Amino acid sequence: MPTQTAAERELADLLVESLNLEDVEAGAIDPEAPLFNTGLGLDSIDALELALAISKKYGFQLRSDSDENRRIFASLRALSAHVETNKVA
């Protein structure tokens, strides 16, 4: 399994906490595995909750109608890269 970066680990912690994933260890999330379906098994409601948690923590909005969402939410690594690029310092 690929190693998480510090930013990916921070986001994994947020993901586990905000979605109450009791059986998931943040450090055990493969940063390149899909977040939805076969990966962590998240669904569209989870995506909305995660987007809200990200907006509160990082100060920018993830739009539900964006054509980029499939790419942004593809994996922890993809989501982390998007957060790092767009977060408000």
C-alpha positions in Angstrom: 0.0 0.0 0.0 1.3 3.5 -0.8 2.2 5.7 2.1 0.1 8.6 3.0 1.6 12.1 3.0 1.0 14.4 6.1 -1.7 16.2 4.2 -3.4 12.9 3.2 -3.3 11.7 6.8 -4.9 14.9 8.1 -7.6 14.5 5.5 -8.0 10.8 6.3 -8.5 11.8 10.0 -11.2 14.3 9.0 -12.9 11.8 6.7 -13.0 9.1 9.5 -14.2 11.6 12.1 -16.8 13.5 10.0 -18.3 10.3 8.6 -18.1 8.4 11.9 -16.3 5.4 10.3 -15.9 3.4 13.4 -14.3 0.4 11.7 -11.8 2.4 9.6 -8.3 3.4 10.8 -7.4 6.7 9.1 -3.8 5.6 8.7 -4.9 2.3 7.0 -6.7 4.1 4.1 -4.9 3.5 0.9 -4.4 7.0 -0.6 -4.8 5.6 -4.1 -7.9 3.4 -3.5 -11.3 4.6 -4.6 -13.4 6.4 -2.0 -16.7 5.2 -3.4 -18.1 1.8 -4.3 -15.3 -0.8 -4.2 -12.9 1.3 -2.1 -14.2 2.7 1.2 -17.7 2.2 0.0 -18.8 5.8 0.5 -22.0 7.1 -1.0 -23.4 10.4 -2.2 -24.6 11.4 1.3 -21.1 10.7 2.6 -19.7 13.0 -0.2 -22.0 15.8 0.9 -21.0 15.4 4.6 -17.3 15.2 3.7 -17.6 18.3 1.5 -19.2 20.2 4.4 -16.4 19.1 6.8 -13.8 20.2 4.2 -15.4 23.6 3.7 -15.5 24.2 7.5 -11.9 23.1 8.0 -10.2 24.4 4.9 -12.3 27.5 4.0 -13.5 26.7 0.5 -16.6 25.2 -1.0 -16.8 22.0 -3.0 -19.7 22.4 -5.4 -22.1 19.5 -5.7 -22.8 20.4 -9.4 -19.1 20.5 -10.4 -18.2 18.3 -13.4 -14.8 17.8 -11.6 -16.3 15.9 -8.6 -15.7 12.5 -10.0 -12.0 13.3 -10.4 -11.7 15.3 -7.1 -13.3 12.5 -5.0 -11.6 9.6 -6.9 -9.3 8.8 -4.1 -7.8 10.2 -0.9 -4.8 11.3 -2.9 -6.9 13.2 -5.5 -9.0 14.8 -2.8 -6.0 15.8 -0.8 -4.3 17.4 -3.8 -7.5 19.4 -4.5 -7.7 20.5 -0.9 -4.0 21.6 -0.8 -4.5 23.6 -4.0 -7.7 25.4 -2.9 -7.5 25.7 0.9 -7.5 29.1 2.5 -4.4 29.6 4.7 
